[in-house]
Amino acid sequence: MLLESKYKPMARWTSLLLTPLLAIVSIMGCGGITENVQQRQSRLDIVKKRGTSICGVSGTLPGFSFVDESGKYSGIDVEVCRAVAAALFDNPDAVEYRNLEASERFTALNGGEVDVLSRNTTWTLGRDSLVGMEFAPTTFYDGQGMMVRKDSKIGSLQDLQGASICVGTGTTTELNLTDTMRQAKVNFTPIAYQQADATFGAYLEGRCEGVTADKSALVARRSNFPNPQEHIILDITMSKEPLGPATINNDSAWFDVVKWVTYALIEAEELGITSANVEQMKKSDNPTIRRFLGVEGALGEGLGLSNDFTARIVKHVGNYGEVYDRNLGKNSQIKLPRGENDLWTRGGLLYSPPFR
Ligand SMILES: N[C@@H](CCC(=O)N[C@@H](CS)C(=O)NCC(=O)O)C(=O)O
């Protein structure tokens, strides 16, 4: 529905434009049709012309996207927005942020209000197809968890029989909760909120015995609770939640940029390139590193970017490991171990295709 309403005017435009174009093509001979159809303006051109990219984030989730009282944004999702801006403009601050609740994020992306959605969003088949999105590589492998008060003595899902559980609407969380409880034959009352602050606020006020969300969100939110030690996260994982940035369907030029910017963070870590050594690394005689940093070859050009786009990303933002450590890992207040979010070379799931 959303896609239809977005593309109908576009289709009208395209047909108006295509009629004379097709006439030209038929004069010129075949081979030009696909080229001309593909000339529809990409968001890449819009963003370049605007000089900033508009990034949809949460704004309330520490470690992922959080805006402090001074208006400063931080978190791994924010760093993806900064990496895109660094690649495009050599300026990680050329980003406008839009805070979005879970329930409004897809409308914002499909309506063109944001260029990229970088907001603890799970890649699912339905979102990839029916909702009309393209998912860039996963930046955080997560799973759904359940938090309860320590003094409640709740230790398993079965202990939640008859309980009320706080949950955010418009999320994968809602559906997973229903599925998991049905499977475990546990009756419960969902208490659903549109806003994440309201979901966690209700839990803290005692309106529900448990609160469920992505495990990372539970850990991050708990770190901001008045007494974090009074709450435990049960040792259960209800789902797979691969979180990552997304763009709108049918715009592969823009999608490719966001996709390869994300991969650049991962590949830089694998190649041992950091914000501290990137200038030095440009002098490396390793052909893979030289090609990656754009010292040789023209990889950026194919994406509509400068050939040193990866060097810009690493210079301004760092590699994936640096981003992880400062927002979620050892240098953050959350201190999540790398686990699945480590490089494939160290037993994790992060793997970039070759930059060549
Ligand atoms: N990853 C899941 C859930 C994402 C989500 O939006 N979760 C809620 C948790 S209540 C939220 O708003 N989180 C942001 C926050 O806690 O600030 C999805 O994509 O549906």
The ligand as an SDF file (V2000), in Angstrom:
LIG
                    3D

 20 19  0  0  0  0  0  0  0  0999 V2000
   14.4960   -5.1780   16.9960 N   0  0  0  0  0  0  0  0  0  0  0  0
   13.0770   -5.1870   17.1780 C   0  0  0  0  0  0  0  0  0  0  0  0
   12.6430   -4.2750   18.3270 C   0  0  0  0  0  0  0  0  0  0  0  0
   13.1140   -2.8650   18.1760 C   0  0  0  0  0  0  0  0  0  0  0  0
   12.4390   -1.8330   19.0800 C   0  0  0  0  0  0  0  0  0  0  0  0
   12.0530   -0.8000   18.5530 O   0  0  0  0  0  0  0  0  0  0  0  0
   12.3210   -2.0950   20.3680 N   0  0  0  0  0  0  0  0  0  0  0  0
   11.6870   -1.1910   21.2930 C   0  0  0  0  0  0  0  0  0  0  0  0
   11.8450   -1.7530   22.6790 C   0  0  0  0  0  0  0  0  0  0  0  0
   10.5550   -1.2400   23.7090 S   0  0  0  0  0  0  0  0  0  0  0  0
   12.2850    0.2050   21.2240 C   0  0  0  0  0  0  0  0  0  0  0  0
   11.6300    1.1540   20.9120 O   0  0  0  0  0  0  0  0  0  0  0  0
   13.5630    0.2940   21.5180 N   0  0  0  0  0  0  0  0  0  0  0  0
   14.2270    1.5680   21.5640 C   0  0  0  0  0  0  0  0  0  0  0  0
   14.4510    1.9970   22.9720 C   0  0  0  0  0  0  0  0  0  0  0  0
   14.3900    1.1640   23.8790 O   0  0  0  0  0  0  0  0  0  0  0  0
   14.6990    3.1890   23.1480 O   0  0  0  0  0  0  0  0  0  0  0  0
   12.3830   -4.7440   15.9100 C   0  0  0  0  0  0  0  0  0  0  0  0
   13.0490   -4.3690   14.9470 O   0  0  0  0  0  0  0  0  0  0  0  0
   11.1560   -4.7860   15.8720 O   0  0  0  0  0  0  0  0  0  0  0  0
  1  2  1  0
  2  3  1  0
  2 18  1  0
  3  4  1  0
  4  5  1  0
  5  6  2  0
  5  7  1  0
  7  8  1  0
  8  9  1  0
  8 11  1  0
  9 10  1  0
 11 12  2  0
 11 13  1  0
 13 14  1  0
 14 15  1  0
 15 16  2  0
 15 17  1  0
 18 19  2  0
 18 20  1  0
M  END
$$$$
